[in-house]
Amino acid sequence: MEPTETPIFHHTLPLQLRFNDVDLLGHVNNSVYFAFYDLGKSRYFEAVKAQDIDWKKADVVIANVNADFVSPTYPSEPIAVQTCTTEIGNRSFKLLQQIVNTETGQVKGVCRTVMVGFDVKAGTAAAISDEWKEAICRFEGKELRKK
């Protein structure tokens, strides 16, 4: 993704805040964001593949996660996690996610994740399958494979 390109999120998952998500300062605790991002990733992958994913046989795993906390999220806010893929390489692909207030559009947090191919039987890194590459490009409606 070029730095000037605005990401388009084709996947949005509404989130329900729970009482225990809120810390003593009255806003959503930073650690909770990662659970939201994980939920967004799993539902995104199901949408990309148009099927349930058997996570015991998952051929992609997280290699790196970076999160920016942009603005506090309060218990009364309607929020969602948005997910898209920004780039696909031979052995990895990059996800971009954001937590947003669904009424105002205000971004609450941003997460960048690198997913890598994984051979479950061998327990080692592997190339990203063509099936994943094609499914992601089809879902995102554009070619994301690095040339």
C-alpha positions in Angstrom: 0.0 0.0 0.0 1.3 3.4 -0.9 1.6 5.8 2.0 -0.9 8.2 0.4 -3.4 5.5 -0.4 -6.5 5.5 1.8 -7.4 1.9 2.9 -10.8 0.6 2.0 -12.2 -1.8 4.6 -14.6 -4.4 3.1 -15.0 -6.1 6.5 -16.5 -4.5 9.5 -17.4 -6.4 12.7 -19.6 -4.6 15.3 -18.2 -5.1 18.9 -20.1 -5.3 22.1 -18.3 -3.8 25.1 -18.5 -5.6 28.4 -18.4 -4.2 32.0 -15.0 -5.9 32.5 -13.5 -4.2 29.4 -13.4 -0.9 31.2 -10.6 0.1 33.5 -10.4 2.4 36.5 -10.0 5.4 34.3 -13.5 4.8 32.8 -12.3 3.8 29.3 -11.6 0.5 27.5 -8.4 -1.0 28.8 -5.6 -1.1 26.2 -5.2 -4.9 26.5 -8.8 -5.5 25.4 -8.1 -4.0 21.9 -6.0 -7.1 21.1 -9.0 -9.4 21.7 -11.0 -7.1 19.4 -8.3 -7.3 16.7 -8.1 -11.1 17.0 -11.9 -11.4 16.7 -11.8 -9.1 13.7 -9.1 -11.2 12.1 -10.9 -14.5 12.6 -14.2 -13.2 11.1 -12.3 -11.5 8.3 -10.6 -14.8 7.4 -13.9 -16.6 7.4 -15.4 -14.0 5.1 -12.3 -14.1 2.8 -12.5 -17.9 2.5 -16.4 -17.9 2.6 -16.3 -20.7 5.1 -15.5 -21.6 8.7 -11.8 -21.9 9.4 -10.5 -25.0 11.3 -7.9 -23.2 13.4 -6.2 -26.5 14.3 -5.2 -26.8 10.7 -4.5 -23.1 10.2 -1.8 -22.5 7.5 -1.2 -18.9 8.5 -0.1 -17.5 11.9 0.8 -14.1 13.4 4.4 -13.1 13.1 4.2 -9.5 14.3 1.6 -7.1 15.7 1.9 -3.4 16.2 -0.9 -1.3 17.7 -1.4 2.5 18.0 -3.9 3.7 20.6 -5.3 6.8 19.0 -8.2 7.9 21.2 -9.9 6.5 24.3 -13.0 4.3 23.9 -15.7 4.8 26.4 -18.4 2.2 27.5 -21.3 4.0 25.9 -19.7 4.2 22.4 -20.8 2.0 19.5 -17.6 0.5 18.1 -16.5 -1.9 15.4 -13.3 -3.4 14.1 -12.5 -3.0 10.4 -10.0 -5.3 8.7 -8.3 -5.4 5.3 -5.2 -6.8 3.7 -2.8 -4.3 2.3 -0.1 -6.5 0.7 0.6 -10.1 -0.1 4.1 -11.5 -0.4 5.4 -15.0 -1.0 5.7 -16.0 2.6 3.6 -13.3 4.4 0.8 -10.8 4.1 0.0 -7.6 5.9 -3.3 -6.8 7.6 -4.5 -3.4 8.6 -7.2 -3.0 11.3 -8.9 -0.2 13.0 -11.3 0.2 15.8 -13.8 3.0 15.0 -16.8 4.7 16.6 -19.6 3.6 14.2 -21.6 6.8 14.7 -18.8 9.4 14.3 -16.2 7.4 12.3 -13.6 8.5 14.8 -10.6 6.0 14.8 -9.9 4.7 18.3 -7.0 2.4 17.5 -5.0 1.1 14.6 -3.3 -2.4 14.3 -0.8 -3.6 11.7 -0.3 -7.4 11.6 2.1 -9.5 9.6 0.7 -13.0 9.0 3.1 -15.8 7.8 2.5 -19.1 6.1 2.8 -22.1 8.3 3.1 -25.8 7.7 1.1 -27.4 10.6 2.5 -30.9 10.2 6.2 -29.8 10.0 5.7 -26.9 12.5 7.7 -24.6 10.3 7.2 -21.5 8.1 5.9 -22.0 4.6 4.8 -20.0 1.6 1.4 -18.5 1.6 -0.9 -20.8 -0.4 -2.2 -19.7 -3.8 -5.7 -20.4 -2.3 -5.2 -17.7 0.3 -3.7 -15.3 -2.2 -6.5 -15.7 -4.6 -9.2 -15.5 -1.9 -7.8 -12.3 -0.4 -7.5 -10.6 -3.8 -11.0 -11.6 -4.7 -12.4 -10.4 -1.4 -10.5 -7.1 -1.5 -11.4 -6.6 -5.2 -7.8 -5.8 -6.3 -4.4 -7.4 -6.9 -2.4 -7.2 -3.7 0.5 -9.6 -4.6 3.9 -7.9 -4.6 5.5 -7.9 -8.0 
